[in-house]
Amino acid sequence: MKQLVLGVVLLLSLVIFDTKAADPIDTITTGELHFALAVGYGGIENPRAKSEEIITYALPSWSYYDERFYVENFTLGYSLYESDTFLIDLQSQLNEDGLFFEFDGLNKIFMSDILGFVPQGAPIKGKPTPLVPVERNISYLGGIKTTWVSPYVDLSLSYFHDISGVHQGNEIHFNLNKNIGFSWGALGFEIGAVRKSENLVNYYYHYTAAELGRKITAGLQPSESSINYHARSVLNLPLGHNFNFVTLVTYTWLGNGITRNAMVEKDSYLSGFIGVSYAF
């Protein structure tokens, strides 16, 4: 969501590419609604304990760009300032942490298998195990994004806060990315870091007393903020009119504030997608 094959973070952020091979990855057309459907194989490793990978075979994607307002799947944005080298946007987007939990709605529309927690009895020794299924709501974040554009690399710094009232947490994003267009297709690369606040980490990655069947959670790790790091690559090869071969891969390293919790059994995860897309 290590985005070998995609997860819902890539699922909800699949980029629509122009079919003209010489165009750069980020070429867009204003005033038009774009829709694409990719068919292939994708998934995201779930770092939660007792949980399985989330798998998908189809990725729908849509976008619309006006002079200032834009929509990219579930990301909404409004351009406050734009020059050749600097951009400031108001932006809102889904929070990816909620996608590791089974929930009604978007996951069941897009994913062929939705994996929830497998409840077991608490062992005598070892990490605490919930007595009931673990459920969390997906949250929606809003904030401001600034981007510095250069011929070599684009740098962005963003702040997003929970505007859905789920956990009242926030995220700070720092990304370096580069998109390169060739005569045969296009490549994209990104490295970045995301700081997740204590409230967000506590909500998604800490068991509650009710889930553990205890009146208190003594002995569990206290909540703290965490910084995740990731590396992402995108390959787009035009195959013909409106058809493209698309590969997206992301590897995410989880911060100590997340991995030290009993709910998490992996310190990193891979997500991605490989398939053929058609632009309508």
C-alpha positions in Angstrom: 0.0 0.0 0.0 6.2 -1.5 0.0 4.2 0.0 -2.8 6.0 -4.6 -4.9 2.9 -4.1 -6.1 0.7 -1.2 -5.0 -1.3 -0.7 -1.9 -4.0 1.7 -1.3 -1.5 4.6 -0.9 -0.5 3.9 -4.4 -4.0 2.7 -5.1 -5.3 6.1 -4.3 -2.4 8.0 -5.9 -1.9 6.3 -9.2 -0.6 8.9 -11.7 -2.3 9.3 -15.0 0.3 9.6 -17.7 0.0 11.2 -21.2 0.3 8.6 -24.0 2.8 10.8 -25.9 6.1 9.2 -25.3 8.1 12.4 -25.5 6.0 14.2 -22.9 7.3 14.3 -19.3 5.5 12.4 -16.5 3.9 15.4 -15.0 2.3 16.8 -18.2 -1.4 17.8 -17.6 -4.3 19.3 -19.5 -6.5 21.8 -17.8 -10.3 21.8 -18.0 -10.6 18.1 -18.8 -11.6 15.1 -16.7 -9.2 12.2 -17.0 -10.0 8.6 -16.1 -7.8 5.6 -16.4 -8.1 1.9 -15.5 -5.0 -0.3 -14.9 -5.4 -4.1 -14.9 -2.6 -6.3 -13.5 -1.4 -7.4 -10.1 -0.7 -5.2 -7.1 -0.6 -5.3 -3.3 0.7 -3.9 -0.1 2.4 -5.8 2.7 0.6 -5.2 6.0 3.0 -4.5 8.9 0.3 -5.3 11.4 0.6 -8.5 13.4 -1.6 -11.4 12.4 -2.6 -9.6 9.1 -2.1 -10.5 5.5 -1.2 -8.6 2.4 -3.9 -6.5 0.7 -4.2 -7.6 -3.0 -5.7 -5.8 -6.0 -6.0 -6.7 -9.7 -7.5 -3.4 -10.9 -6.6 0.3 -10.2 -9.0 3.0 -11.3 -7.7 6.5 -11.3 -9.1 9.9 -12.1 -8.0 13.6 -12.2 -9.2 17.0 -13.1 -7.2 20.2 -13.3 -8.5 23.8 -13.5 -6.6 27.0 -13.5 -6.2 26.7 -9.7 -8.3 23.8 -8.4 -7.4 20.2 -9.0 -8.5 16.7 -8.1 -6.2 13.6 -8.2 -8.2 10.6 -7.0 -9.1 11.5 -3.4 -6.6 14.4 -3.2 -8.1 17.8 -3.5 -6.0 20.9 -4.1 -6.1 24.6 -4.7 -3.1 26.6 -5.9 -2.5 29.7 -3.8 0.7 30.8 -5.6 2.6 29.5 -8.7 5.8 30.6 -10.4 8.4 28.8 -12.4 10.3 27.7 -9.3 7.9 27.9 -6.4 4.4 26.6 -5.6 2.1 26.9 -2.6 -1.1 24.7 -2.5 -3.9 24.1 -0.1 -4.4 20.3 -0.2 -6.3 17.5 1.4 -5.7 13.7 1.2 -6.5 10.4 2.7 -4.3 9.1 5.5 -2.6 5.8 4.5 -2.4 4.3 8.0 -6.2 3.6 8.1 -5.8 1.4 5.0 -4.1 -1.3 7.0 -7.4 -2.0 8.7 -10.5 -3.6 7.3 -13.3 -1.1 6.8 -16.4 -0.7 4.7 -16.3 1.5 1.7 -13.4 2.3 -0.5 -11.3 -0.8 0.2 -14.1 -3.1 -0.7 -14.7 -1.2 -4.0 -11.1 -1.4 -5.1 -9.6 -4.5 -3.5 -10.3 -8.2 -4.2 -9.2 -9.2 -0.7 -9.6 -7.1 2.4 -7.6 -8.4 5.3 -8.7 -7.8 8.9 -7.2 -8.9 12.2 -7.2 -12.6 13.1 -8.3 -12.7 16.8 -6.6 -15.2 19.1 -6.5 -15.8 22.8 -3.8 -13.9 24.8 -0.7 -16.0 25.3 0.9 -16.5 28.7 4.1 -15.0 27.5 5.0 -12.7 24.6 3.3 -9.6 23.1 -0.2 -8.9 24.2 -2.8 -10.1 21.7 -6.3 -8.6 21.3 -9.4 -10.6 22.4 -11.6 -8.9 19.8 -11.0 -7.7 16.2 -9.2 -4.5 15.8 -11.0 -1.7 14.0 -9.9 1.7 13.0 -11.4 4.4 10.8 -9.7 6.0 7.9 -9.0 9.7 8.3 -8.8 12.6 5.9 -6.0 15.2 6.2 -5.9 18.8 5.1 -3.1 21.4 5.1 -0.6 23.2 3.0 2.0 22.0 0.5 5.0 24.0 -0.7 7.1 22.9 -3.7 10.5 24.2 -5.0 11.0 23.3 -8.7 14.5 23.0 -10.3 15.9 21.5 -13.4 17.5 18.8 -11.2 15.0 17.8 -8.5 11.8 19.0 -7.0 11.6 19.5 -3.3 8.3 19.6 -1.4 7.4 20.3 2.3 3.9 19.8 3.5 1.9 19.9 6.7 -1.5 18.0 7.1 -3.9 17.9 10.0 -6.8 15.5 10.6 -9.9 17.4 9.4 -12.2 14.3 9.7 -12.2 14.2 13.5 -10.8 10.7 13.7 -7.6 11.1 15.8 -6.7 14.9 15.7 -3.2 14.0 14.6 -1.0 15.5 12.0 1.7 14.6 9.4 4.7 16.5 8.1 5.9 15.4 4.6 9.3 16.1 3.1 9.9 14.7 -0.5 12.5 14.9 -3.2 11.4 13.7 -6.6 12.4 13.7 -10.2 10.4 12.9 -13.3 12.2 12.2 -16.6 10.6 11.8 -20.0 12.3 9.8 -22.8 11.3 9.0 -26.4 10.4 5.5 -25.3 8.5 6.4 -22.1 9.0 8.0 -18.7 10.6 7.4 -15.3 9.9 8.9 -11.9 11.8 8.7 -8.6 11.1 9.9 -5.1 12.6 9.7 -1.7 11.0 11.2 1.3 10.1 11.2 5.0 6.8 11.5 6.9 6.6 12.5 10.5 3.4 11.2 12.1 2.3 12.8 15.3 1.8 11.1 18.7 -2.0 11.2 18.4 -2.0 9.6 15.0 0.4 6.8 16.1 -1.5 6.2 19.2 -4.8 5.8 17.4 -3.6 3.5 14.6 -0.9 1.4 16.3 -1.8 1.1 20.0 -4.2 -1.5 21.3 -7.0 -0.2 23.5 -7.9 -1.7 26.9 -11.1 -3.0 25.5 -9.3 -4.8 22.7 -6.9 -6.5 25.2 -9.7 -7.3 27.6 -8.0 -5.4 30.4 -9.0 -2.5 32.5 -5.5 -1.0 32.2 -2.7 -1.3 29.6 0.2 -1.3 32.0 3.4 -2.5 30.4 2.5 -1.4 26.9 4.8 1.1 25.2 3.8 4.8 25.6 2.7 6.6 22.6 5.2 8.8 20.7 5.6 10.5 17.3 7.4 8.6 14.5 9.2 9.3 11.2 8.7 6.9 8.3 11.0 7.0 5.3 10.3 5.8 1.7 11.7 5.3 -1.7 9.5 5.1 -4.8 9.9 4.5 -8.5 7.5 4.7 -11.4 7.9 3.4 -15.0 5.5 4.3 -17.8 5.8 2.7 -21.3 3.3 3.7 -24.0 2.0 0.6 -25.8 -0.3 2.3 -28.3 -3.3 4.6 -28.5 -4.3 5.3 -24.8 -2.6 2.1 -23.6 0.4 2.2 -21.2 2.5 -0.4 -19.3 2.8 0.9 -15.8 5.0 -0.3 -12.9 5.0 1.4 -9.5 7.1 0.3 -6.5 7.5 1.9 -3.1 9.5 0.7 -0.1 8.6 2.2 3.3 10.7 2.0 6.5 8.6 2.5 9.6 9.9 4.7 12.4 10.6 3.5 16.0 7.5 5.2 17.3 5.5 2.7 15.3 7.6 -0.5 15.3 8.0 -0.5 19.1 4.3 -1.2 19.5 2.9 -4.7 19.9 0.5 -4.3 17.0 3.3 -4.0 14.5 5.5 -7.0 13.5 7.5 -5.5 10.6 9.8 -2.6 10.5 9.2 -2.0 6.8 6.8 -2.9 4.0 6.8 -3.1 0.2 3.9 -2.1 -2.1 3.4 -1.7 -5.8 1.6 -2.5 -9.0 2.5 -3.9 -12.4 0.0 -3.9 -15.3 -1.5 -2.2 -18.3 -3.6 1.0 -18.1 -6.1 2.4 -20.5 -6.9 6.2 -20.5 -10.5 7.0 -21.3 
